[in-house]
Amino acid sequence: MARLAEADAPANVSPSLWRARMRAGLAFAKEWGGMAHACGWSEAELFALHPAAPLIRFDAMGAAFLSCGAAVVAVTDTAITLRGEAGAIRRAVRCAISYPPAWATFGAVA
């Protein structure tokens, strides 16, 4: 995630939006990654992005990238609960994602 957070945005993706999402993913990995892994979440469920529409296809977006602008308040084996700036609660429900983690898709693997 650290390399991906420093990588250039893919074509057709706003660089500022890309950086914000990557920072959110990195922050999630540092603070909640261990807990999510212990709860059985896979790397894809947490960190996948659609290769052609990475910040548009929410159905192919790992839970870590959904947290942008929201605070994670709980991680369980079935959901990640987020609290938005206005206090709204939303959940990233665990589901199968058929794409690899973003660092594999976007070439940030050494």
C-alpha positions in Angstrom: 0.0 0.0 0.0 2.8 2.4 0.7 4.2 2.1 -2.8 0.7 2.4 -4.3 0.0 5.6 -2.3 3.1 7.2 -4.0 2.3 5.9 -7.5 0.9 8.1 -10.2 -2.9 8.0 -10.8 -4.1 5.7 -13.6 -5.3 7.3 -16.9 -8.7 8.9 -16.6 -8.5 9.2 -12.8 -8.1 12.5 -11.0 -4.7 12.6 -9.4 -6.0 14.4 -6.3 -8.9 11.9 -5.9 -6.5 9.0 -6.4 -4.1 10.3 -3.7 -6.9 10.8 -1.3 -8.2 7.2 -1.8 -4.7 5.7 -1.6 -4.0 7.7 1.7 -7.3 6.3 3.0 -6.3 2.8 2.0 -2.9 3.2 3.6 -4.4 4.6 6.8 -6.9 1.7 7.0 -4.1 -0.8 6.4 -2.0 0.6 9.3 -4.8 1.1 11.8 -7.3 -1.7 11.0 -5.5 -4.1 8.6 -4.5 -6.5 11.3 -8.0 -6.6 12.8 -9.6 -7.1 9.4 -7.2 -9.9 8.6 -7.9 -11.6 12.0 -11.6 -11.4 11.2 -11.0 -13.3 7.9 -11.1 -10.4 5.3 -9.0 -11.2 2.3 -6.6 -8.7 0.6 -9.1 -8.5 -2.3 -12.0 -7.7 -0.1 -10.0 -4.9 1.5 -7.8 -3.6 -1.2 -9.2 -4.5 -4.7 -9.9 -1.8 -7.3 -11.4 -2.4 -10.8 -8.6 -2.1 -13.4 -10.6 0.1 -15.8 -12.7 2.1 -13.4 -10.9 2.0 -10.1 -12.7 4.8 -8.3 -16.1 4.4 -10.0 -16.9 0.7 -9.6 -17.8 0.5 -6.0 -18.9 -3.1 -6.5 -15.2 -3.9 -7.2 -13.7 -1.6 -4.6 -12.2 -3.0 -1.5 -13.5 -1.8 1.8 -10.3 0.1 2.7 -10.9 2.5 -0.2 -14.5 3.2 0.8 -13.3 4.8 4.0 -12.1 8.0 2.4 -13.5 10.9 4.5 -15.0 8.5 7.1 -13.7 7.1 10.3 -13.7 3.3 10.8 -15.5 2.6 14.0 -15.7 -1.2 13.9 -14.4 -4.2 12.0 -16.1 -7.6 12.3 -16.1 -10.8 10.3 -19.1 -9.6 8.2 -18.8 -5.8 8.0 -16.7 -2.7 8.4 -18.6 0.2 9.9 -17.8 3.8 9.0 -18.9 7.1 10.4 -18.9 10.0 8.0 -18.1 13.6 8.8 -21.7 14.4 9.3 -22.2 11.5 11.6 -23.8 9.2 9.1 -23.1 5.5 9.5 -22.5 3.2 6.6 -21.2 -0.3 6.3 -18.9 -2.1 3.9 -20.4 -5.6 3.9 -18.1 -8.5 3.2 -18.6 -9.9 -0.3 -16.6 -11.7 -2.9 -14.5 -9.4 -5.1 -13.0 -11.0 -8.2 -10.2 -8.5 -8.7 -6.7 -8.7 -7.1 -5.4 -6.1 -4.6 -4.8 -2.7 -6.1 -1.0 -2.9 -5.8 -1.0 -5.9 -8.2 -3.4 -4.3 -10.7 -1.6 -1.0 -10.8 2.0 -2.2 -10.8 3.1 -1.1 -7.3 4.6 -4.5 -6.5 8.4 -4.7 -6.4 
